[in-house]
Amino acid sequence: MDKVLYMKIEIRGAEKLSFRERQVVALKEMGKSTEEISKTLKITASTIATLYNRARNKGYEVVIVLPGDVLGIYGGEDDELEE
């Protein structure tokens, strides 16, 4: 059976951001391009840049939470170190 990867993205300091800034930050941190964000949110690329820069100036921190076994460091099948 294939493993399913669950990844959680947490934006610390999100309470400082406007709703639109949170949307842009979340999509950017998920790896979406400006063009994809523009289509999704129906706003221009310059508006995205403005919102993203405002959010960065307000200070937030993105934390990505991954299960330990995804990195192969907890009880993996290949515990030997490669040289």
C-alpha positions in Angstrom: 0.0 0.0 0.0 1.3 3.5 -0.9 1.9 6.0 1.8 0.0 9.2 1.7 2.1 12.3 2.6 0.4 14.9 4.8 2.0 18.3 5.1 0.7 21.1 7.2 1.6 24.7 6.6 1.2 27.1 9.5 1.5 30.8 9.2 2.6 32.3 12.5 1.7 35.9 12.9 -1.2 35.5 10.5 -3.3 37.6 12.8 -1.3 40.6 11.7 -2.2 40.1 8.1 -5.3 41.1 6.2 -7.5 38.3 4.8 -6.2 39.0 1.2 -2.6 39.0 2.4 -3.1 35.6 4.1 -4.5 34.2 0.9 -1.5 35.5 -1.1 1.0 34.3 1.4 -0.6 30.8 1.7 -0.6 30.4 -2.1 2.9 31.6 -2.5 4.2 29.3 0.3 2.4 26.4 -1.4 4.6 27.1 -4.5 2.0 28.8 -6.7 3.2 31.2 -9.3 2.0 34.8 -9.5 0.1 33.8 -12.6 -1.7 31.0 -10.8 -2.5 33.2 -7.8 -3.8 35.9 -10.2 -6.2 33.4 -11.8 -7.3 31.9 -8.5 -7.9 35.2 -6.7 -8.9 37.2 -9.8 -6.4 40.0 -9.0 -3.5 41.5 -10.9 0.1 40.5 -10.6 0.9 44.0 -9.3 -1.7 43.6 -6.6 -0.2 40.3 -5.6 3.2 41.8 -5.3 1.8 44.7 -3.2 0.0 42.3 -0.9 3.0 40.0 -0.5 5.3 42.8 0.2 3.0 44.3 2.8 2.7 40.8 4.5 6.4 40.4 4.6 6.8 43.9 6.2 4.3 43.0 8.9 6.4 39.9 9.8 5.1 36.4 9.7 6.8 33.0 9.9 5.8 30.0 7.8 6.3 26.6 9.5 6.0 23.4 7.5 5.1 20.3 9.5 6.1 17.0 8.0 5.7 13.5 9.5 9.2 12.3 10.6 9.1 9.2 8.5 9.0 11.3 5.3 12.6 12.3 5.9 13.6 8.8 6.5 15.0 9.4 10.0 12.5 7.4 12.2 12.6 3.7 11.9 13.5 3.6 8.3 14.3 0.4 6.5 17.8 1.5 5.6 19.3 2.6 8.9 23.0 2.4 7.6 24.8 5.6 6.9 26.0 6.0 3.3 29.6 7.1 2.8 
